[in-house]
Amino acid sequence: MLLQVLAVSVVCLSSGAFVGSEALGQVLRRNQARVSPLGKGGLAMAHQSSHCDAAVQKEEAEEGVKNGVVASSGGEPACYSCRQPKWMSHGAEGRKPVIFLSRHGQSMANVQDMIGMNEGLSPAGAKYAGRLGRWLRENLNFEDGNFVIVRSDMVRTTETVEQLRETLKGQHTIEVRDCLNEINAGDYEGYTFSEFRAKAEHEHQARKKDKLRYRYPSGESYEDVLRRVSPAVNEIKQLERDGKDVLVVAHQATLRCVLALLTGLTEEDPECIPELRIPLHSMVRLERQGGDHEGASGKYGIVETFELEGGGSEGH
């Protein structure tokens, strides 16, 4: 079912505004009171969007009528690409390169609420991959070849990228980094989350008490993942500084760590990292704060977050 396009709350996402590490930490500590939070305290998803296709808009409108929901109001265009300027080559317009973060499409393990595993995409996940490709094609300029996809080497990210590539036009590069693979759940790979709670109560309570430092037996902790993904984050920063737009396709735990390293949350409020909410079938857009004088240590701010389609199981 196509997602209804609804107006939702926007937090610190006005034109030119960033949500940096300190503000992100403050937002995460607030009471959970806003729609579609990225983290504990409700950093709102800025848009729930679809690509600008007349047939899709018609179908969404029909779904809205059927479910008693109005898809848009005030005469504002319903789809994301109508509301935002197309991000053409940043050389002429002088815009900053951007970094997008997206989880893979829903996997069969997500459907079964399983921990870890290396499963392929579900039908809903394959649909998201196609929609993501269409969105990128309609909102980015590929003529200059300045677009790079960085993904993990797990089956679900591989299938997501391969399917979205079918809809892309123009030049783009793919980089595969196994350091972006999902957190290793060790002895509990393949358990469902309910089985983990029921059959490993001691481990479940230990993880609940200190999710940042808890390490699965024979597996990893979030602190381990932060160290593991750090080289890839440095590469992503360098790609952006070289004028590339970057899409990172990975997993919830690893993208939480990537986001924290890019925004500086690792120094400001690391305890929040395991609680950052990055839903399936959504994207986070970041831009570098400040000028080039900040060098490789410069931080990135969240410009906006938006859904391309309804998410699913939250996973790790």
Disulfide bonds with the S-S distance in Angstrom:
none
